[in-house]
Amino acid sequence: MLDTDDHFRLIEKAVLSGADRSDASWRTESWARCLQDYKLDPFRPTLIDLSSKEMRTEREFFDNDIALATSELETTLTMIEGGGYSAHIANRNGVIISERRSRDSTFYCGSDRIGAVWTEEVGGTNGIGTALKNLAPTAVYLTDHFYADLTGQACAAAPFFGPDGQVLGVINLSTRNPGLPQLAHRVVFGIAQITADRLETAYFRNFYRKFYTLSVNADQRSPTIFAIDGDFRIVGATKNARNLFKVDDSAIGSRSIWAIFEKIRGNPTIDYLCEALRELRPLGSSKIVDVSLKRPISAPQAQTSVSISKSVKAKTVRKITTLAECAGDDVAMKRNIDILKRVFGCGLHVLLLGETGVGKDTLTRALHYESVRAVGPFVAFNCSAVPDTLIDSELFGYSGGAFTGASKEGNAGRIVEADKGTLFLDEVGDMPLQLQTRLLRFLETQEVMPLGSGKVRTVDVQVVAATHQNLHEKVAAGTFRQDLFYRLAGTIVNLPALRERTDLITIIHNLLEQISDEGPVTVDDTAMSQLLAHPWPGNIRELRNVLTRAARLAENGRIRSDDLMLTPVPVRTETSSPKSIQRSVSEAPPSSTRAPIRLPGEEPNRSSVSSKTAASNAEREAILSAMDSHGRDAVACADALGISRATLYRKLKQYNLSLR
């Protein structure tokens, strides 16, 4: 970290003298705005945190789709948390509305918390604010920040756009890892952009799920997709499709896709083209582009003139996974579910332990809907997805006017909402200590008193808590109450990681049946070998994402190796993973000895391997990968890595590598 005076001189020289690296002109422009337009002082941060009332308004931008965004965050976190990164989503106003933290919070950026405002006008040069200002992906590394207090952290941000082509939000990946080299941060920057593209595609396909979608491979990073009706009329287009093919709002709903591409001879039906169409030629161009035409996820509307805004509000019918499907053919899972069926509803609370993505939420829903509790509501509450200041009122409720900004009607709270049903407390290990006392009292008495009410209400709720954290360690550290742990642990079940299950092939086939909407999808032997060998740090959630994408990319309904696009592991170290809190009541096997994915800065064995060594390993692997992909062409390798040729040659010498 630079001395504060040195940091100011760096900014002053760049802004006043124009002396700056040619590849960081965006930084100079941002610093100039901070000094000249916003009148910010690099030594006096003016960061803002929103109130509870303001946060409710900011979260409304995402409505019910926040679950889609947070699911993508969890998948991304499995790829980057080794470098101490955390993943965040900020809305179009630069307000962080959701986050997923690394299990090791050593390098967590405390300023990147839910409710923090990161517009450039407030936060100076930073990933979220500058990405929103320029509407472009932005990697801010250490002294790129405007505020001196932020020069010890790095962030990689990428905006994603809504179905209307307007910016919807920003993906932000940040860390305070002092051992993180800039080259490794460039790798994470690429992951941020990929995540934003995936999220943008997911929002678009979900919005236009009742229409056909035409994806165009236009040699662009951002998704280029059109939504069309059965008469080939354009009803929607991604931001990149609008820009590339000059489609404005007036064309939406009135312009045919054949006004952009050469029309196919013979007037084939759109359903025929879903099977046969592979390429198109844009009008006025000699270049043919690869395309893919997909059928609607749900049945198309009979009247294509119906307002699209109504279709997006339609709820997707959610199929409830059964307990038998959760168990599969795995012996340990069958034993787990047998015991859960016996104890569920008898007054004992349940504690589910397992890595992120193993299906704790899915299993709990299945338990609820196959028990006597099915006549009551199922209420899920994620303790890590709600700001500390809101958890109390959201979980326990409040009366009208109980505090500044409170709704006049009040809020019953999730516990009361779950009366006669099931309350699922996900990530209970993240619950603030001060609220654990209230939860303990409720578990003991089944009584709840909303904030400001003074009236006690008795409810009948089956509680299922879940976490991926080691609660024994948190108890020892004083961050989780021991009495609460034993109250929750009426029945403890360890859910095996995907790599530990003996029925992985069956799970793959079952998932393919669920996600395929265009006929059977198979996997060739090479691709299946890759699926079986992958460590699956994101577990079933990661597997579902990979198979969903691969099924879309597969030709003739057969997934091949290239369709998988498995994320490469920067560093793999064979070391034992942390032991579970307690052996499952069903005698499930202990955690696998395979190490999780790691990025520069994580210490697989703190007594023997430094974060600097891990980071160096990742750098060397990234360079080798670029050399393999670009035929040892120095210019191409440097471009792929996002560094200059001089830096590339210096790194080659450092790691004893050669382009010859």
Long-range contacts (C-beta under 8 A, 24 or more apart in sequence): 1-142, 1-143, 1-151, 1-152, 2-143, 2-148, 2-151, 4-42, 4-43, 4-148, 7-42, 7-143, 7-148, 7-151, 8-42, 8-43, 8-148, 10-143, 11-35, 11-42, 11-146, 23-644, 24-144, 26-130, 26-134, 26-136, 26-138, 27-125, 27-144, 30-120, 30-124, 30-125, 30-130, 30-133, 30-146, 31-125, 31-146, 33-120, 33-133, 34-120, 34-124, 34-125, 34-146, 38-120, 38-121, 38-124, 40-124, 40-146, 40-147, 42-124, 42-146, 42-147, 42-148, 43-147, 43-148, 45-123, 45-124, 45-147, 45-149, 45-150, 46-122, 47-111, 47-116, 47-117, 47-122, 47-123, 48-116, 48-117, 48-122, 49-113, 49-115, 49-116, 49-117, 50-95, 50-115, 50-117, 51-404, 51-405, 52-387, 52-389, 52-390, 52-393, 52-403, 52-405, 53-404, 53-405, 53-406, 54-405, 55-95, 55-97, 55-114, 55-115, 55-387, 55-390, 58-91, 58-93, 58-95, 58-97, 59-91, 59-97, 61-91, 61-92, 61-93, 61-97, 61-168, 61-169, 62-91, 62-97, 62-168, 62-169, 65-203, 65-206, 66-97, 66-98, 68-199, 68-202, 68-203, 68-206, 69-98, 69-169, 69-199, 70-98, 70-100, 70-385, 71-541, 72-195, 72-198, 72-199, 72-202, 73-98, 73-99, 73-100, 73-171, 73-195, 74-100, 74-356, 74-357, 74-538, 74-541, 75-357, 75-538, 75-541, 75-542, 75-545, 76-100, 76-171, 76-173, 76-191, 76-192, 76-195, 77-101, 77-102, 77-356, 78-356, 78-357, 78-537, 78-538, 78-542, 78-596, 78-597, 79-191, 79-537, 79-567, 79-597, 79-599, 80-173, 80-188, 80-191, 80-599, 81-596, 81-597, 81-599, 81-602, 82-570, 82-571, 82-596, 82-597, 82-598, 82-599, 82-600, 82-601, 82-602, 82-614, 83-107, 83-175, 83-177, 83-180, 83-184, 83-188, 83-598, 83-599, 83-600, 83-601, 83-602, 83-615, 84-108, 84-175, 84-176, 84-177, 84-180, 84-601, 84-602, 85-173, 85-174, 85-175, 85-177, 85-188, 85-599, 86-112, 86-173, 86-174, 86-175, 87-171, 87-172, 87-173, 87-195, 88-112, 88-128, 88-171, 88-172, 88-173, 88-174, 89-169, 89-170, 89-171, 89-172, 90-118, 90-128, 90-132, 90-169, 90-170, 90-172, 91-168, 91-169, 92-132, 92-166, 92-167, 92-168, 92-169, 93-117, 93-119, 94-118, 94-119, 94-120, 94-122, 94-123, 94-128, 94-129, 94-132, 94-170, 96-128, 96-172, 97-169, 98-385, 100-384, 101-384, 103-468, 103-469, 104-602, 107-175, 107-176, 107-177, 107-601, 108-175, 108-176, 109-153, 109-155, 109-174, 109-175, 109-176, 111-150, 112-155, 112-172, 112-174, 113-387, 114-386, 114-387, 115-387, 115-389, 118-172, 123-147, 124-150, 126-150, 126-155, 126-157, 127-155, 127-156, 127-157, 127-170, 127-172, 127-174, 128-155, 128-157, 128-170, 128-172, 130-157, 131-157, 131-158, 131-159, 131-170, 132-159, 132-167, 132-170, 135-159, 135-167, 137-189, 137-192, 137-193, 137-196, 139-185, 139-186, 139-189, 139-192, 141-182, 141-185, 152-176, 152-178, 154-180, 154-185, 156-185, 156-188, 156-189, 156-191, 156-192, 157-192, 158-192, 158-193, 158-195, 158-196, 158-197, 159-196, 160-196, 160-197, 160-199, 160-200, 160-203, 161-200, 161-238, 161-239, 162-203, 162-207, 163-203, 163-204, 163-207, 163-208, 163-227, 163-236, 163-238, 163-312, 165-237, 165-238, 165-239, 165-242, 166-239, 168-200, 168-203, 170-196, 171-195, 171-196, 171-199, 175-601, 177-600, 177-601, 177-611, 179-600, 179-601, 179-610, 179-611, 179-612, 179-614, 179-615, 180-600, 180-601, 180-615, 181-600, 181-615, 181-616, 181-619, 182-643, 183-619, 183-622, 183-623, 183-641, 183-642, 183-643, 183-647, 183-651, 184-570, 184-599, 184-600, 184-601, 184-615, 184-618, 184-619, 184-622, 186-641, 186-642, 186-643, 187-570, 187-599, 187-618, 187-622, 188-599, 189-642, 191-567, 193-221, 197-221, 197-222, 197-223, 200-238, 200-239, 201-225, 201-238, 204-236, 204-238, 205-297, 206-297, 206-312, 206-316, 207-236, 207-308, 207-311, 207-312, 208-235, 208-236, 208-308, 208-311, 209-296, 209-297, 209-298, 209-311, 209-316, 210-296, 210-297, 210-298, 210-299, 210-300, 210-301, 210-311, 210-314, 211-235, 211-236, 211-296, 211-300, 211-301, 212-270, 212-274, 212-293, 212-294, 212-295, 212-296, 212-300, 213-293, 213-294, 214-257, 214-291, 214-292, 214-293, 214-294, 215-291, 215-292, 215-293, 215-294, 216-241, 216-244, 216-280, 216-289, 216-290, 216-291, 217-289, 217-290, 217-291, 217-292, 218-244, 218-289, 220-244, 226-257, 228-257, 228-270, 229-300, 229-301, 229-304, 230-270, 230-300, 230-304, 231-256, 231-304, 232-256, 232-257, 232-258, 232-270, 233-257, 233-304, 234-260, 235-304, 235-308, 236-308, 245-282, 253-305, 259-283, 271-295, 274-518, 292-552, 294-518, 294-552, 295-517, 295-518, 297-517, 319-514, 320-365, 320-366, 320-369, 321-362, 321-365, 321-366, 322-366, 322-370, 323-363, 323-366, 323-367, 323-370, 325-366, 325-510, 326-359, 326-362, 326-363, 326-366, 328-501, 328-503, 328-506, 328-507, 328-510, 329-502, 329-503, 329-506, 330-496, 330-501, 330-502, 330-503, 331-502, 332-496, 332-500, 332-501, 332-584, 332-586, 332-587, 332-588, 332-589, 333-495, 333-496, 333-501, 333-588, 335-586, 335-587, 335-588, 336-493, 336-494, 336-495, 336-584, 336-585, 336-586, 336-588, 337-363, 338-586, 339-491, 339-493, 339-585, 339-586, 340-367, 340-491, 340-493, 341-367, 341-370, 341-371, 343-490, 343-491, 344-371, 344-373, 344-462, 345-371, 345-372, 345-373, 345-462, 347-490, 348-490, 348-491, 349-443, 349-462, 349-463, 349-464, 349-465, 349-487, 349-488, 349-489, 349-490, 349-491, 350-462, 350-463, 350-464, 350-465, 350-490, 350-491, 350-493, 351-464, 351-465, 351-466, 351-467, 351-488, 351-489, 351-490, 351-491, 351-492, 351-493, 352-464, 352-465, 352-466, 352-467, 352-493, 352-495, 353-466, 353-467, 353-468, 353-492, 353-493, 353-494, 353-495, 353-580, 353-581, 353-582, 353-584, 354-466, 354-468, 354-494, 354-495, 354-496, 354-497, 355-468, 355-497, 355-537, 355-539, 356-468, 356-538, 356-539, 356-541, 357-498, 357-538, 357-539, 357-540, 357-541, 357-542, 358-495, 358-496, 358-497, 358-498, 358-539, 358-540, 359-495, 359-539, 359-540, 360-426, 360-466, 360-495, 361-424, 361-426, 361-466, 362-540, 363-495, 364-422, 364-424, 364-464, 364-466, 365-424, 367-422, 367-464, 368-421, 368-422, 368-462, 373-420, 373-421, 373-422, 373-462, 375-420, 375-421, 376-418, 376-419, 376-420, 376-421, 376-422, 377-417, 377-418, 377-419, 377-420, 377-421, 377-422, 378-418, 378-421, 378-422, 378-424, 379-414, 379-417, 379-418, 379-421, 379-422, 379-423, 379-424, 380-424, 380-426, 381-414, 381-423, 381-424, 381-425, 381-426, 382-426, 382-427, 383-425, 383-426, 383-427, 383-428, 383-429, 383-430, 383-431, 384-426, 384-427, 384-430, 385-427, 388-432, 391-431, 391-432, 391-435, 392-435, 392-438, 392-451, 393-451, 395-435, 395-439, 396-438, 396-442, 396-448, 396-449, 396-450, 396-451, 397-448, 397-450, 397-451, 397-453, 398-450, 398-451, 398-452, 398-453, 399-450, 399-451, 399-452, 399-453, 401-452, 402-450, 402-451, 402-452, 402-453, 403-451, 403-452, 406-452, 410-450, 410-453, 411-450, 412-450, 413-448, 413-450, 415-442, 415-448, 415-459, 415-461, 416-448, 416-450, 416-457, 416-459, 418-459, 418-461, 419-459, 419-460, 419-461, 420-459, 420-460, 420-461, 421-461, 421-462, 422-461, 422-462, 422-463, 422-464, 423-461, 423-462, 423-463, 423-464, 424-464, 424-465, 424-466, 425-463, 425-464, 425-465, 425-466, 426-466, 426-467, 427-466, 427-467, 427-468, 427-469, 428-465, 428-466, 428-467, 428-488, 429-467, 429-468, 429-469, 429-471, 429-474, 429-480, 430-467, 430-469, 433-479, 433-480, 433-481, 436-480, 436-481, 436-484, 437-481, 439-484, 440-481, 440-483, 440-484, 440-487, 443-484, 443-487, 443-488, 444-487, 463-488, 470-578, 470-579, 470-580, 470-581, 471-581, 472-581, 472-582, 489-582, 491-585, 492-581, 492-582, 492-584, 492-585, 493-584, 493-585, 493-586, 493-588, 494-580, 494-582, 494-583, 494-584, 494-588, 495-588, 496-588, 496-589, 497-536, 497-539, 497-591, 497-592, 498-536, 498-539, 498-540, 498-542, 498-543, 499-535, 499-536, 499-592, 499-594, 500-589, 500-591, 500-592, 504-531, 504-532, 505-532, 507-540, 507-543, 508-543, 508-547, 511-540, 511-543, 511-544, 511-547, 512-547, 512-551, 515-544, 515-547, 515-548, 515-551, 516-551, 516-557, 518-557, 519-557, 520-557, 521-551, 521-554, 521-557, 521-558, 521-559, 522-557, 522-558, 522-559, 523-558, 523-559, 524-558, 524-559, 524-560, 524-561, 526-560, 526-561, 527-559, 527-560, 527-561, 527-563, 527-564, 530-561, 530-564, 530-566, 531-564, 534-566, 535-569, 535-572, 535-594, 535-596, 535-597, 537-596, 537-597, 568-625, 569-597, 569-598, 570-597, 570-598, 570-599, 570-600, 570-617, 570-618, 570-621, 570-622, 571-597, 571-598, 571-599, 571-600, 571-602, 571-614, 571-617, 571-618, 571-621, 572-597, 572-598, 573-598, 573-604, 573-605, 573-609, 573-614, 575-604, 575-605, 616-655, 619-651, 619-655, 620-655, 620-657, 623-648, 623-651, 623-652, 623-655, 623-657, 624-657, 627-657, 627-659, 632-659, 632-660, 633-659, 634-659
